[in-house]
């Protein structure tokens, strides 16, 4: 989604990068939405493209080459992904003023409409094909990487929150949050997660990164979190963001909207999992792991999401209604996922 013309400093960057990639003179440019990286839609005599600044944590040479190699493989296999474009020297990234930039082919479609049964099924089908296509022959670059929601990676965010508050009531809520992380360690990371089928996953499955046409996935974006992880983690994300209900419509470009509490919908989740399972049935351990992955991912969404709000709002952002989802998981998850399993 575009959000207006870039300021002059950004336009200078876009013009420089477009020229370096041999895309021609920029005729028009606009800022594209999102909550992480800087990216722009550009039009040149050669067509429409995306120019994107890679986030610092994914800007290293190895990570960039890993992502670009797999994007090229997906594009060759017919997936609707933004193929990385080469510069005249063959490189698919460039350094400019301390940042790494890439140029990508343009892919487009319509935003997700909540509850659209064809789109929900389409996400399941896409993910199953995606996981099958990238199941083997993984290039180097992101070896032995912890999943983004691993408790070891979330604990520093919690420690930061403890250092920001002096209210005993808030400290007690943070204690309860620490208890949730410990539950994930004991129930998911004491052996269950490692036993699950692994392969390359997208790692950031939500409506801001997917577009649709006639119920099928027509474009997928933002592959920074590509890595070898439990494949069912993408399935968990899909349930959370495509098959759950929220109080207000999800706006992917607004971090508070993207991270609002949710309740999985049985019918929508069943449709998604049937479409996924028709190509890649879930193993017993994956069914067992789903509610714990959902808990872990929810904690990550709030804790890591706090990077994107002002410092004095971090604690309130993380804690606002956070226990509604964990309480639902405590009360309902066992029955909910058993019913999903029975739905086949």
Protein Blocks (a to p, Z undefined) as FASTA:
>chain_A
ZZbjadfklmmmmmmmmmmnonopafbdcddedjkbgcdddddfkbccddddddfklmpf
klmmmmmmmmmmmmmnopacddddddfkopabdceehiacddddddddddddehiaklmm
mmmmmmmmmmmmmmgopaehieoiacfklmklmmmmmmmmmmmpccfklmmmmmmmmmmm
mmmmmmmmnommmmpccdddeklacfklpcceehiafbdehjllgccddfklmmmmmmmm
mmcccfbdcdfklmklmmgccdddfklmmmmmmmmmmmmccdfklmmmmmmmmmmmmmmm
mmmmmmmpcfklmmmmmmnoklmmmmmmmmmmmmmmmmmmmnZZ
